[in-house]
């Protein structure tokens, strides 16, 4: 009698109902390191608590050490200089300056008018006494070769006065006031009670969704830290109250803002910005937060280098650091930035300036069982985060965008 065989596919079909699925009971989370900037701030304990959705802080900066001329100065004919609005107050009697063209001079009597020429310049009129290395040590400034062009800089070297001379008044810089808002972040877990009571891989689906919502709300807060814009408006009707959104780093940073205009981002180009980036910030407090593209670009700069430090036991390129003549800067991948502006937005952040701002009595709160009473077969848990952001002194941070990889 012929042997009858059954194909493997048929056997599989027959046994399908009896198979035990080899499923790992742990469901993996696909959101590692979703909010590195927020995590860093948490680790450093940089937190401010406020009791009002509108909060403020004041910043001040040192006096200008380098003042650019906005118009050319002709020594033989001009008796005044034009400088940027707000800079005239630094030209006190007895102030010593060194100019880009090598001329050094000291102001005697000074008079200036604020914000002339449409509010863009101060006009400084003074009696200048030269301290140039010439035979006539104390003559008026009348040397043609010491003329200065527009954009030439005057470098302030402090006040030089005679021993018994009167001291003039100084100046006062008013602090800059910044305002930001507390934003309400929401995330919800919604599941039917039958689904919740069903035995599932990974345990409770409600608990799993809770873990996911916590990661998602952290990622939402971090995204706002990067690119959110300040706004306040009514949600539908006045009875619903106000909707607040806060300013993030992209909106806050104005001093060190670099549009690379689709230029290829080279190490030389980045180094050319470091003098400005570190004008105020301490290099030891700086971290570069950027996309995977940015980190890959930094990695190519070190591909042909051998870096050896006393504490190292191996030689090579450390991809989590960028070593520059200004010092080492930590590289942090901000996964959220992978997709924003094509991955071409990045920040130099001084972490000593950053603060997470929390609303008093309720930063991130889970409110369980908020379903309507009539929804007796539904479970609704709500996460609410009342968060803000304080960047401190914006000049300590930098931003760059619109660069080309190759």
Secondary structure, DSSP 8 states (H G I E B T S, - for coil): -------HHHHHHHHGGG------SS---S-TTTTHHHHHHHHHT-EEEESSSEEEEEE-----SEEEBSS-B-TTT--EEEEETT-GGG--TTEEEEETTS-EEEEEEEEEEEEETTTTEEEEEEEEEE--SSSSTT-BS--GGG-B-TT-EEEEEEE---TT-----------EEEEEE-EEEEEEEEEEHHHHHS--TTS-HHHHHHHHHHHHHHHHHHHHHHH---EEEE-SSGGG-EEEE---HHHH--SSEEE-TT-B--HHHHHHHHHHHTTTS-GGGEEEEE-HHHHHHHHHHTTT--B--TT-SS-B--TTEEEETTEEEEEEE-GGGGTGGGGT-EEEEETTT-EEEEESS-SEEEE---S-TT-TTEEEEEEEEEEEEE-S-GGG-EEEE--B--
